[in-house]
């Protein structure tokens, strides 16, 4: 067994953009409106990867994290969300996926929250020359930010699921829904492409966080995106979640924009889809919480290119579950899988001609007290960061999906995925 970790967080005079500290080839970041955390540089203290097997992967990650945090000595002089011992994580959507779920503890984390900034240094307790009892046991050379590299453009084309194939899959799902095999299934399609060798992937994170400031811009192990949907946040015993289901494109002007919002609010199909998703979240959180409240009805969430029906859920943690435990309990929600869950997952395996990997899975961070923030990995692409040092173009796959319920129209659902691809396609361009 490896030695425990020594962790120290201190105030840090940060005048620069957080992304300047991240690794250009494999950034690790969690950002919203300029606040958040990034891993400074490429060095890591711990990496836990879990592939498919007989046991749930989240259980294996949770056990590994409990071991890491249980043996860590933490000196946190700041005590804000994202300080102290933290790990970035990205989990697969489906236990049967060939991709792995990953939890990464960086050596150095830079953060900002509510106008305060900090640096966290994480070292092995048995590192040569390190006195774990010294006040500055975690001290090391202060990292230096680097300017973002040159602009670049990626290429994207059809993946395993073409537009025509997607509509055929939707029709097959509608037939199964009519036969009462399930009530809802979320079907995705993929785009594949490359970006030039040596591309600074921080550019993509910057573009997404700038253009979509109300989303969580994330980068973990090559999974980069901007999710509007918080899966769960746990902080000091308070649990919150935002449910999104029901979507329409925004109008070209104020009049058509207002009409689009009103049509979404009044749509029986979209409201039914949203109700499925809210019930899924409430049922999953109930065993772990008290004072559970889902506000009276959905509201319209405005994004630059979309309207969503949204409901905020709030509760008080009752059983000591960590943010990772809660993410595991919630995933997959009806918003990204369907209902009933088992039948929807089976339908996705049957109707999608690709492995989703981490798309629509939980992505976020967790700290040593079990607090954390998790989103659903949407509006995203998976980059082959393992191949970034080979001098060849970097391969990527982007994903977007739509919820299929009775009354769905195959062409309209395909067009909805096109709108949902827009953030990542525009940023890559």
Secondary structure, 3 states (H helix, E strand, C coil): CCCCEEEEEEECCCCCCHHHHECCCCCCEEEECCEEEEECECCEEEEEEECCCCCCHHHHHHHHHHHHHHCCEEEECCCCCCCCCEEEEECCCCCCCCCCEEEEEECEEEEEECCEEEEEEEEECCCCCCCCCCCCCCCCCCCCCCCCCCCCCCEEEECCCCHHHHHHHHHHHHHHHHCCCCCEEEEEEEEEEEECCCCCCHHHHHHHHHHCCCCEEEEECCEEEEECCEEEEEECCEEEEEEEEEEEECCCCHHHHHHHHHHHHHCHHHHHHHHHHHHHHHHHHHCCEEEEEECCCCEEEECCCEEEEEEEEEEEECCCCCHHHHHHHHCCCCCCCEECHHHHHHHHHHHCCCCCCCCCCEEEEEECCCCEEEEECCCEEEECHHHHHHCCCEEEEEEEEEEEECCCCHHHHHHHHHHHHHHHHHHHC
